Amino acid sequence: MMTKKNQFWKGILLGAIAGGVLSLLDKDTREAMKENVKRTSGKVGYIVRHPDEISEKVKGTAAKLKSTFETVSEDISFITDKVEELRELTPQVTEILKETKDTFIDNNEDEILNNVLRKEE
């Protein structure tokens, strides 16, 4: 059973190689590959010649990611706290509104309005 798997992957690899070689028969494809190889080898060469610079860039990027993560975490914590405060306040506000409504209903609304108007004069 293991040999059939190996043959399958070997066939895939050989097929990919054959396809790659056949595609290089096209002049435009060869030119594009040549440019890609030059660019990639130039980048690899730069990295090999300047490992400290690349290391610093990686460290800088990691530090920015860490800072961003901490800021987002603090923002989420702040928002969570505010949501919790609102949850706690909502029943209190609801109770105050209910009491205010009950006060207006219990007392004669005309009487309250007259009292308010008298105070304004």
N, CA, C and O atoms as a GROMACS GRO file, in nm:
protein
  484
    1MET      N    1   0.082  -0.119   0.000
    1MET     CA    2   0.000   0.000   0.000
    1MET      C    3   0.087   0.126   0.000
    1MET      O    4   0.057   0.224  -0.068
    2MET      N    5   0.196   0.121   0.077
    2MET     CA    6   0.284   0.236   0.086
    2MET      C    7   0.351   0.266  -0.048
    2MET      O    8   0.373   0.382  -0.082
    3THR      N    9   0.382   0.164  -0.123
    3THR     CA   10   0.449   0.186  -0.251
    3THR      C   11   0.357   0.254  -0.351
    3THR      O   12   0.404   0.331  -0.435
    4LYS      N   13   0.225   0.226  -0.345
    4LYS     CA   14   0.132   0.292  -0.435
    4LYS      C   15   0.125   0.442  -0.406
    4LYS      O   16   0.117   0.525  -0.496
    5LYS      N   17   0.129   0.476  -0.277
    5LYS     CA   18   0.130   0.618  -0.239
    5LYS      C   19   0.255   0.686  -0.293
    5LYS      O   20   0.248   0.794  -0.350
    6ASN      N   21   0.370   0.619  -0.273
    6ASN     CA   22   0.496   0.676  -0.320
    6ASN      C   23   0.495   0.693  -0.472
    6ASN      O   24   0.544   0.793  -0.524
    7GLN      N   25   0.438   0.596  -0.542
    7GLN     CA   26   0.430   0.604  -0.688
    7GLN      C   27   0.340   0.721  -0.729
    7GLN      O   28   0.369   0.793  -0.825
    8PHE      N   29   0.232   0.739  -0.655
    8PHE     CA   30   0.140   0.850  -0.686
    8PHE      C   31   0.214   0.984  -0.676
    8PHE      O   32   0.209   1.065  -0.768
    9TRP      N   33   0.282   1.007  -0.563
    9TRP     CA   34   0.352   1.135  -0.542
    9TRP      C   35   0.468   1.150  -0.641
    9TRP      O   36   0.497   1.260  -0.688
   10LYS      N   37   0.534   1.037  -0.670
   10LYS     CA   38   0.643   1.041  -0.769
   10LYS      C   39   0.585   1.083  -0.905
   10LYS      O   40   0.645   1.164  -0.976
   11GLY      N   41   0.471   1.027  -0.941
   11GLY     CA   42   0.405   1.062  -1.067
   11GLY      C   43   0.364   1.209  -1.070
   11GLY      O   44   0.380   1.275  -1.172
   12ILE      N   45   0.313   1.261  -0.959
   12ILE     CA   46   0.276   1.402  -0.950
   12ILE      C   47   0.399   1.489  -0.971
   12ILE      O   48   0.395   1.585  -1.048
   13LEU      N   49   0.508   1.456  -0.904
   13LEU     CA   50   0.632   1.534  -0.914
   13LEU      C   51   0.687   1.530  -1.057
   13LEU      O   52   0.726   1.634  -1.111
   14LEU      N   53   0.691   1.412  -1.117
   14LEU     CA   54   0.742   1.400  -1.254
   14LEU      C   55   0.652   1.476  -1.351
   14LEU      O   56   0.701   1.539  -1.445
   15GLY      N   57   0.522   1.470  -1.329
   15GLY     CA   58   0.428   1.543  -1.415
   15GLY      C   59   0.449   1.694  -1.404
   15GLY      O   60   0.444   1.765  -1.504
   16ALA      N   61   0.473   1.742  -1.283
   16ALA     CA   62   0.497   1.885  -1.262
   16ALA      C   63   0.627   1.928  -1.331
   16ALA      O   64   0.633   2.034  -1.393
   17ILE      N   65   0.729   1.845  -1.319
   17ILE     CA   66   0.857   1.877  -1.384
   17ILE      C   67   0.840   1.879  -1.535
   17ILE      O   68   0.887   1.970  -1.603
   18ALA      N   69   0.772   1.777  -1.587
   18ALA     CA   70   0.751   1.770  -1.732
   18ALA      C   71   0.670   1.891  -1.780
   18ALA      O   72   0.702   1.949  -1.884
   19GLY      N   73   0.567   1.929  -1.706
   19GLY     CA   74   0.487   2.046  -1.742
   19GLY      C   75   0.569   2.173  -1.739
   19GLY      O   76   0.555   2.258  -1.827
   20GLY      N   77   0.654   2.186  -1.639
   20GLY     CA   78   0.740   2.303  -1.629
   20GLY      C   79   0.837   2.313  -1.746
   20GLY      O   80   0.856   2.420  -1.803
   21VAL      N   81   0.898   2.198  -1.781
   21VAL     CA   82   0.993   2.196  -1.893
   21VAL      C   83   0.921   2.230  -2.023
   21VAL      O   84   0.972   2.309  -2.103
   22LEU      N   85   0.804   2.173  -2.045
   22LEU     CA   86   0.728   2.201  -2.167
   22LEU      C   87   0.687   2.348  -2.175
   22LEU      O   88   0.688   2.407  -2.283
   23SER      N   89   0.652   2.407  -2.061
   23SER     CA   90   0.611   2.548  -2.064
   23SER      C   91   0.729   2.639  -2.099
   23SER      O   92   0.710   2.750  -2.149
   24LEU      N   93   0.852   2.593  -2.072
   24LEU     CA   94   0.970   2.674  -2.104
   24LEU      C   95   1.001   2.676  -2.254
   24LEU      O   96   1.088   2.751  -2.298
   25LEU      N   97   0.930   2.596  -2.332
   25LEU     CA   98   0.947   2.601  -2.477
   25LEU      C   99   0.896   2.734  -2.532
   25LEU      O  100   0.940   2.779  -2.638
   26ASP      N  101   0.804   2.797  -2.460
   26ASP     CA  102   0.750   2.928  -2.501
   26ASP      C  103   0.850   3.037  -2.463
   26ASP      O  104   0.894   3.044  -2.348
   27LYS      N  105   0.886   3.123  -2.560
   27LYS     CA  106   0.987   3.227  -2.537
   27LYS      C  107   0.944   3.326  -2.428
   27LYS      O  108   1.025   3.362  -2.343
   28ASP      N  109   0.817   3.370  -2.429
   28ASP     CA  110   0.769   3.466  -2.328
   28ASP      C  111   0.778   3.408  -2.188
   28ASP      O  112   0.814   3.477  -2.093
   29THR      N  113   0.744   3.280  -2.175
   29THR     CA  114   0.751   3.214  -2.044
   29THR      C  115   0.896   3.207  -1.997
   29THR      O  116   0.924   3.231  -1.880
   30ARG      N  117   0.987   3.174  -2.088
   30ARG     CA  118   1.129   3.169  -2.051
   30ARG      C  119   1.178   3.305  -2.002
   30ARG      O  120   1.247   3.314  -1.902
   31GLU      N  121   1.140   3.412  -2.075
   31GLU     CA  122   1.182   3.547  -2.037
   31GLU      C  123   1.126   3.585  -1.899
   31GLU      O  124   1.196   3.642  -1.816
   32ALA      N  125   0.998   3.553  -1.877
   32ALA     CA  126   0.936   3.584  -1.747
   32ALA      C  127   1.005   3.508  -1.635
   32ALA      O  128   1.031   3.563  -1.529
   33MET      N  129   1.035   3.380  -1.659
   33MET     CA  130   1.104   3.300  -1.557
   33MET      C  131   1.244   3.356  -1.530
   33MET      O  132   1.287   3.362  -1.415
   34LYS      N  133   1.312   3.397  -1.635
   34LYS     CA  134   1.446   3.453  -1.622
   34LYS      C  135   1.442   3.578  -1.532
   34LYS      O  136   1.524   3.594  -1.442
   35GLU      N  137   1.344   3.666  -1.557
   35GLU     CA  138   1.328   3.788  -1.476
   35GLU      C  139   1.296   3.752  -1.330
   35GLU      O  140   1.352   3.811  -1.237
   36ASN      N  141   1.206   3.656  -1.311
   36ASN     CA  142   1.170   3.615  -1.175
   36ASN      C  143   1.289   3.558  -1.100
   36ASN      O  144   1.309   3.587  -0.982
   37VAL      N  145   1.369   3.478  -1.168
   37VAL     CA  146   1.489   3.420  -1.106
   37VAL      C  147   1.588   3.530  -1.069
   37VAL      O  148   1.645   3.528  -0.960
   38LYS      N  149   1.607   3.627  -1.159
   38LYS     CA  150   1.699   3.738  -1.130
   38LYS      C  151   1.652   3.817  -1.007
   38LYS      O  152   1.729   3.845  -0.916
   39ARG      N  153   1.522   3.851  -1.007
   39ARG     CA  154   1.468   3.929  -0.894
   39ARG      C  155   1.480   3.853  -0.762
   39ARG      O  156   1.522   3.908  -0.661
   40THR      N  157   1.441   3.727  -0.766
   40THR     CA  158   1.445   3.646  -0.645
   40THR      C  159   1.588   3.627  -0.596
   40THR      O  160   1.615   3.639  -0.476
   41SER      N  161   1.680   3.596  -0.688
   41SER     CA  162   1.819   3.576  -0.646
   41SER      C  163   1.878   3.707  -0.593
   41SER      O  164   1.960   3.705  -0.501
   42GLY      N  165   1.836   3.821  -0.652
   42GLY     CA  166   1.883   3.950  -0.601
   42GLY      C  167   1.835   3.974  -0.458
   42GLY      O  168   1.911   4.021  -0.374
   43LYS      N  169   1.709   3.941  -0.431
   43LYS     CA  170   1.654   3.958  -0.296
   43LYS      C  171   1.722   3.865  -0.197
   43LYS      O  172   1.756   3.905  -0.085
   44VAL      N  173   1.741   3.741  -0.238
   44VAL     CA  174   1.808   3.644  -0.150
   44VAL      C  175   1.951   3.689  -0.123
   44VAL      O  176   1.999   3.681  -0.010
   45GLY      N  177   2.020   3.737  -0.227
   45GLY     CA  178   2.157   3.786  -0.210
   45GLY      C  179   2.162   3.903  -0.113
   45GLY      O  180   2.251   3.910  -0.029
   46TYR      N  181   2.066   3.995  -0.123
   46TYR     CA  182   2.062   4.110  -0.032
   46TYR      C  183   2.041   4.063   0.111
   46TYR      O  184   2.105   4.112   0.204
   47ILE      N  185   1.951   3.968   0.128
   47ILE     CA  186   1.924   3.916   0.263
   47ILE      C  187   2.048   3.850   0.321
   47ILE      O  188   2.079   3.868   0.439
   48VAL      N  189   2.119   3.775   0.238
   48VAL     CA  190   2.241   3.707   0.284
   48VAL      C  191   2.348   3.810   0.322
   48VAL      O  192   2.420   3.792   0.420
   49ARG      N  193   2.359   3.918   0.243
   49ARG     CA  194   2.462   4.019   0.270
   49ARG      C  195   2.424   4.112   0.386
   49ARG      O  196   2.513   4.169   0.450
   50HIS      N  197   2.295   4.128   0.416
   50HIS     CA  198   2.249   4.221   0.520
   50HIS      C  199   2.155   4.154   0.621
   50HIS      O  200   2.041   4.197   0.636
   51PRO      N  201   2.199   4.050   0.687
   51PRO     CA  202   2.108   3.980   0.779
   51PRO      C  203   2.066   4.066   0.898
   51PRO      O  204   1.954   4.051   0.948
   52ASP      N  205   2.154   4.156   0.944
   52ASP     CA  206   2.119   4.239   1.059
   52ASP      C  207   2.004   4.334   1.025
   52ASP      O  208   1.914   4.355   1.107
   53GLU      N  209   2.007   4.390   0.905
   53GLU     CA  210   1.901   4.481   0.863
   53GLU      C  211   1.766   4.408   0.856
   53GLU      O  212   1.664   4.459   0.901
   54ILE      N  213   1.769   4.290   0.799
   54ILE     CA  214   1.647   4.210   0.788
   54ILE      C  215   1.597   4.173   0.927
   54ILE      O  216   1.477   4.178   0.954
   55SER      N  217   1.690   4.137   1.014
   55SER     CA  218   1.654   4.101   1.152
   55SER      C  219   1.588   4.220   1.222
   55SER      O  220   1.488   4.202   1.292
   56GLU      N  221   1.643   4.339   1.204
   56GLU     CA  222   1.586   4.460   1.265
   56GLU      C  223   1.446   4.489   1.211
   56GLU      O  224   1.356   4.527   1.286
   57LYS      N  225   1.429   4.470   1.080
   57LYS     CA  226   1.297   4.493   1.021
   57LYS      C  227   1.194   4.395   1.078
   57LYS      O  228   1.081   4.432   1.108
   58VAL      N  229   1.237   4.270   1.092
   58VAL     CA  230   1.147   4.168   1.148
   58VAL      C  231   1.112   4.204   1.292
   58VAL      O  232   0.997   4.194   1.333
   59LYS      N  233   1.213   4.244   1.370
   59LYS     CA  234   1.189   4.281   1.510
   59LYS      C  235   1.098   4.403   1.518
   59LYS      O  236   1.009   4.409   1.603
   60GLY      N  237   1.120   4.501   1.428
   60GLY     CA  238   1.035   4.620   1.426
   60GLY      C  239   0.891   4.586   1.394
   60GLY      O  240   0.798   4.637   1.457
   61THR      N  241   0.873   4.500   1.296
   61THR     CA  242   0.738   4.457   1.260
   61THR      C  243   0.673   4.381   1.375
   61THR      O  244   0.555   4.401   1.403
   62ALA      N  245   0.749   4.295   1.440
   62ALA     CA  246   0.696   4.221   1.554
   62ALA      C  247   0.656   4.316   1.666
   62ALA      O  248   0.552   4.298   1.730
   63ALA      N  249   0.738   4.418   1.691
   63ALA     CA  250   0.707   4.515   1.797
   63ALA      C  251   0.579   4.593   1.762
   63ALA      O  252   0.496   4.619   1.850
   64LYS      N  253   0.564   4.631   1.635
   64LYS     CA  254   0.442   4.702   1.593
   64LYS      C  255   0.319   4.614   1.611
   64LYS      O  256   0.215   4.660   1.658
   65LEU      N  257   0.332   4.486   1.573
   65LEU     CA  258   0.220   4.394   1.590
   65LEU      C  259   0.183   4.377   1.736
   65LEU      O  260   0.066   4.374   1.773
   66LYS      N  261   0.286   4.367   1.821
   66LYS     CA  262   0.262   4.351   1.965
   66LYS      C  263   0.193   4.476   2.020
   66LYS      O  264   0.097   4.465   2.097
   67SER      N  265   0.240   4.593   1.981
   67SER     CA  266   0.181   4.719   2.026
   67SER      C  267   0.036   4.730   1.981
   67SER      O  268  -0.051   4.770   2.058
   68THR      N  269   0.012   4.696   1.856
   68THR     CA  270  -0.125   4.701   1.802
   68THR      C  271  -0.214   4.604   1.877
   68THR      O  272  -0.328   4.638   1.911
   69PHE      N  273  -0.165   4.484   1.904
   69PHE     CA  274  -0.242   4.385   1.977
   69PHE      C  275  -0.275   4.436   2.117
   69PHE      O  276  -0.389   4.421   2.163
   70GLU      N  277  -0.177   4.496   2.185
   70GLU     CA  278  -0.200   4.548   2.320
   70GLU      C  279  -0.303   4.660   2.318
   70GLU      O  280  -0.390   4.667   2.405
   71THR      N  281  -0.293   4.749   2.218
   71THR     CA  282  -0.389   4.860   2.206
   71THR      C  283  -0.530   4.806   2.183
   71THR      O  284  -0.625   4.852   2.246
   72VAL      N  285  -0.542   4.711   2.093
   72VAL     CA  286  -0.673   4.653   2.065
   72VAL      C  287  -0.727   4.583   2.189
   72VAL      O  288  -0.846   4.593   2.219
   73SER      N  289  -0.641   4.513   2.261
   73SER     CA  290  -0.684   4.445   2.383
   73SER      C  291  -0.734   4.545   2.487
   73SER      O  292  -0.836   4.522   2.553
   74GLU      N  293  -0.661   4.657   2.501
   74GLU     CA  294  -0.704   4.760   2.596
   74GLU      C  295  -0.837   4.821   2.553
   74GLU      O  296  -0.924   4.846   2.636
   75ASP      N  297  -0.853   4.845   2.423
   75ASP     CA  298  -0.978   4.901   2.372
   75ASP      C  299  -1.094   4.806   2.398
   75ASP      O  300  -1.202   4.848   2.440
   76ILE      N  301  -1.073   4.678   2.374
   76ILE     CA  302  -1.178   4.579   2.397
   76ILE      C  303  -1.214   4.574   2.545
   76ILE      O  304  -1.331   4.565   2.581
   77SER      N  305  -1.112   4.579   2.630
   77SER     CA  306  -1.136   4.578   2.775
   77SER      C  307  -1.217   4.701   2.817
   77SER      O  308  -1.310   4.690   2.896
   78PHE      N  309  -1.181   4.818   2.763
   78PHE     CA  310  -1.252   4.941   2.794
   78PHE      C  311  -1.399   4.931   2.751
   78PHE      O  312  -1.489   4.964   2.827
   79ILE      N  313  -1.420   4.885   2.628
   79ILE     CA  314  -1.557   4.872   2.576
   79ILE      C  315  -1.636   4.772   2.660
   79ILE      O  316  -1.753   4.795   2.690
   80THR      N  317  -1.574   4.662   2.695
   80THR     CA  318  -1.641   4.561   2.778
   80THR      C  319  -1.683   4.620   2.912
   80THR      O  320  -1.793   4.595   2.959
   81ASP      N  321  -1.593   4.700   2.973
   81ASP     CA  322  -1.627   4.765   3.100
   81ASP      C  323  -1.746   4.860   3.083
   81ASP      O  324  -1.836   4.862   3.167
   82LYS      N  325  -1.746   4.938   2.974
   82LYS     CA  326  -1.856   5.034   2.951
   82LYS      C  327  -1.988   4.961   2.928
   82LYS      O  328  -2.093   5.004   2.976
   83VAL      N  329  -1.983   4.850   2.856
   83VAL     CA  330  -2.105   4.772   2.833
   83VAL      C  331  -2.157   4.718   2.965
   83VAL      O  332  -2.278   4.719   2.989
   84GLU      N  333  -2.068   4.672   3.050
   84GLU     CA  334  -2.109   4.621   3.182
   84GLU      C  335  -2.170   4.732   3.266
   84GLU      O  336  -2.270   4.711   3.334
   85GLU      N  337  -2.110   4.853   3.260
   85GLU     CA  338  -2.166   4.967   3.333
   85GLU      C  339  -2.307   5.000   3.283
   85GLU      O  340  -2.397   5.027   3.362
   86LEU      N  341  -2.324   4.996   3.152
   86LEU     CA  342  -2.457   5.022   3.095
   86LEU      C  343  -2.558   4.917   3.139
   86LEU      O  344  -2.673   4.949   3.167
   87ARG      N  345  -2.514   4.794   3.145
   87ARG     CA  346  -2.604   4.687   3.191
   87ARG      C  347  -2.648   4.712   3.335
   87ARG      O  348  -2.763   4.688   3.371
   88GLU      N  349  -2.555   4.760   3.415
   88GLU     CA  350  -2.588   4.787   3.556
   88GLU      C  351  -2.678   4.910   3.568
   88GLU      O  352  -2.767   4.914   3.654
   89LEU      N  353  -2.656   5.011   3.483
   89LEU     CA  354  -2.734   5.134   3.491
   89LEU      C  355  -2.875   5.120   3.432
   89LEU      O  356  -2.968   5.187   3.479
   90THR      N  357  -2.890   5.037   3.334
   90THR     CA  358  -3.019   5.025   3.266
   90THR      C  359  -3.134   4.996   3.362
   90THR      O  360  -3.237   5.063   3.353
   91PRO      N  361  -3.122   4.898   3.453
   91PRO     CA  362  -3.234   4.875   3.546
   91PRO      C  363  -3.261   4.998   3.635
   91PRO      O  364  -3.376   5.027   3.668
   92GLN      N  365  -3.154   5.070   3.674
   92GLN     CA  366  -3.172   5.188   3.758
   92GLN      C  367  -3.247   5.297   3.682
   92GLN      O  368  -3.338   5.360   3.735
   93VAL      N  369  -3.207   5.320   3.557
   93VAL     CA  370  -3.274   5.421   3.474
   93VAL      C  371  -3.419   5.380   3.451
   93VAL      O  372  -3.509   5.464   3.457
   94THR      N  373  -3.441   5.254   3.424
   94THR     CA  374  -3.576   5.205   3.403
   94THR      C  375  -3.662   5.229   3.527
   94THR      O  376  -3.777   5.269   3.517
   95GLU      N  377  -3.605   5.203   3.642
   95GLU     CA  378  -3.679   5.225   3.768
   95GLU      C  379  -3.711   5.372   3.789
   95GLU      O  380  -3.821   5.406   3.831
   96ILE      N  381  -3.615   5.460   3.759
   96ILE     CA  382  -3.639   5.604   3.773
   96ILE      C  383  -3.750   5.648   3.679
   96ILE      O  384  -3.838   5.724   3.719
   97LEU      N  385  -3.746   5.602   3.555
   97LEU     CA  386  -3.851   5.637   3.458
   97LEU      C  387  -3.987   5.585   3.504
   97LEU      O  388  -4.088   5.654   3.489
   98LYS      N  389  -3.989   5.465   3.558
   98LYS     CA  390  -4.115   5.408   3.605
   98LYS      C  391  -4.170   5.490   3.721
   98LYS      O  392  -4.290   5.519   3.727
   99GLU      N  393  -4.081   5.527   3.814
   99GLU     CA  394  -4.125   5.608   3.928
   99GLU      C  395  -4.178   5.744   3.881
   99GLU      O  396  -4.278   5.793   3.932
  100THR      N  397  -4.109   5.804   3.784
  100THR     CA  398  -4.153   5.933   3.730
  100THR      C  399  -4.290   5.920   3.665
  100THR      O  400  -4.378   6.003   3.685
  101LYS      N  401  -4.307   5.814   3.588
  101LYS     CA  402  -4.436   5.790   3.524
  101LYS      C  403  -4.544   5.769   3.628
  101LYS      O  404  -4.653   5.826   3.617
  102ASP      N  405  -4.514   5.688   3.728
  102ASP     CA  406  -4.612   5.662   3.834
  102ASP      C  407  -4.649   5.790   3.907
  102ASP      O  408  -4.764   5.810   3.944
  103THR      N  409  -4.551   5.878   3.928
  103THR     CA  410  -4.577   6.005   3.996
  103THR      C  411  -4.674   6.088   3.914
  103THR      O  412  -4.768   6.146   3.969
  104PHE      N  413  -4.653   6.095   3.785
  104PHE     CA  414  -4.744   6.172   3.699
  104PHE      C  415  -4.883   6.110   3.694
  104PHE      O  416  -4.984   6.180   3.690
  105ILE      N  417  -4.887   5.978   3.694
  105ILE     CA  418  -5.017   5.911   3.687
  105ILE      C  419  -5.090   5.925   3.821
  105ILE      O  420  -5.210   5.952   3.823
  106ASP      N  421  -5.016   5.908   3.934
  106ASP     CA  422  -5.079   5.914   4.067
  106ASP      C  423  -5.132   6.054   4.096
  106ASP      O  424  -5.242   6.069   4.149
  107ASN      N  425  -5.057   6.152   4.062
  107ASN     CA  426  -5.101   6.289   4.086
  107ASN      C  427  -5.181   6.335   3.965
  107ASN      O  428  -5.164   6.285   3.854
  108ASN      N  429  -5.263   6.425   3.987
  108ASN     CA  430  -5.342   6.479   3.878
  108ASN      C  431  -5.248   6.558   3.788
  108ASN      O  432  -5.180   6.650   3.834
  109GLU      N  433  -5.246   6.523   3.661
  109GLU     CA  434  -5.153   6.587   3.568
  109GLU      C  435  -5.179   6.737   3.557
  109GLU      O  436  -5.086   6.816   3.545
  110ASP      N  437  -5.306   6.775   3.561
  110ASP     CA  438  -5.340   6.918   3.554
  110ASP      C  439  -5.282   6.992   3.675
  110ASP      O  440  -5.232   7.104   3.662
  111GLU      N  441  -5.289   6.930   3.791
  111GLU     CA  442  -5.238   6.992   3.913
  111GLU      C  443  -5.088   7.013   3.903
  111GLU      O  444  -5.036   7.118   3.942
  112ILE      N  445  -5.019   6.915   3.852
  112ILE     CA  446  -4.873   6.926   3.837
  112ILE      C  447  -4.839   7.036   3.737
  112ILE      O  448  -4.748   7.115   3.760
  113LEU      N  449  -4.912   7.040   3.628
  113LEU     CA  450  -4.888   7.142   3.527
  113LEU      C  451  -4.913   7.281   3.585
  113LEU      O  452  -4.836   7.374   3.559
  114ASN      N  453  -5.020   7.296   3.662
  114ASN     CA  454  -5.049   7.425   3.725
  114ASN      C  455  -4.939   7.465   3.822
  114ASN      O  456  -4.900   7.581   3.826
  115ASN      N  457  -4.889   7.371   3.897
  115ASN     CA  458  -4.779   7.398   3.992
  115ASN      C  459  -4.655   7.445   3.917
  115ASN      O  460  -4.587   7.538   3.959
  116VAL      N  461  -4.625   7.381   3.807
  116VAL     CA  462  -4.508   7.417   3.728
  116VAL      C  463  -4.528   7.557   3.671
  116VAL      O  464  -4.435   7.638   3.673
  117LEU      N  465  -4.648   7.586   3.621
  117LEU     CA  466  -4.674   7.718   3.564
  117LEU      C  467  -4.668   7.826   3.670
  117LEU      O  468  -4.618   7.935   3.642
  118ARG      N  469  -4.716   7.800   3.790
  118ARG     CA  470  -4.713   7.899   3.900
  118ARG      C  471  -4.568   7.930   3.938
  118ARG      O  472  -4.534   8.045   3.968
  119LYS      N  473  -4.484   7.829   3.937
  119LYS     CA  474  -4.343   7.853   3.974
  119LYS      C  475  -4.272   7.939   3.871
  119LYS      O  476  -4.180   8.013   3.906
  120GLU      N  477  -4.314   7.930   3.746
  120GLU     CA  478  -4.252   8.008   3.640
  120GLU      C  479  -4.291   8.154   3.650
  120GLU      O  480  -4.216   8.242   3.607
  121GLU      N  481  -4.408   8.183   3.705
  121GLU     CA  482  -4.455   8.324   3.715
  121GLU      C  483  -4.385   8.389   3.826
  121GLU      O  484  -4.408   8.507   3.852
   0.00000   0.00000   0.00000
